[in-house]
Structure formats: C-alpha cells, structure tokens
Amino acid sequence: MTRQGIFPSIMVLMVAVFAATGCASRPAADLYGQAVPANPAMRTVHITPSTHYVNVESGEAVRFVVDGKEFGWGFTTPPTVNHFDLNEVAPTNLLNRRVIAYVSPDPKYRFP
C-alpha cells in the first residue's frame, strides 16, 4: 500500500476509535468527588422510596443508607458542578431510581 493510502486509513481508524470510546464512557465520577469509607462520614442520609433528592455541601463526606446497604461519598466538586444523579457514583444497582444530589459550595470558600 502506498503512503497516500495508509495515511487516510489510519486517520479513519483513529477517529472511529476515539468516537467509540467517547460514546461508551460515562462522565468521570471523580469530577463529583470520591468514594470514602461510610463509617467516618460527617453525616448519614437515609434514602427511602420517597427520596428524590439530597442536599450536600462540597467538601462534605456523607454516608448513604439504602435498604440496609450503605456507601460513603466525599463531595469534592468543582464550583461548576451543582447537581448530579447519585446513581453515577453509587454502587451498581443500589438505587433503583434517580436520586439527585444537589451540591452547594463549600462554606470555607464563600465570600461574605
């Protein structure tokens, strides 16, 4: 194959690979914080069938309890993130519906 034939083929292959990986991936969970042990969390939030949203602060570590199962999450979010679906960070199949986490700014960085 000539040089002119290889270059376009490689470019098409690269575009296809990048497009496929971009479509298959979820938003990076680390943009929303990180998993933390549930025991030393700052507070506990019980998610019941009637829970549609939770209010948290950036910088806060929260222990979530769902039907006797629990997970911890540290909300270290950038200022541009003010809410997201908790299913994106919860263990797989723990939440059977959408629960929105509304994240307020860390009070340490608020200006009077």
Protein Blocks (a to p, Z undefined) as FASTA:
>chain_A
ZZklmmmmmmmmmmmmmmmmmmmpccdfklnoccddfklpmbdcdddfklmbdcddehia
cdddeehiacdddddddfklgbdcfklmgcehkbgcdcdddddddfklpcZZ
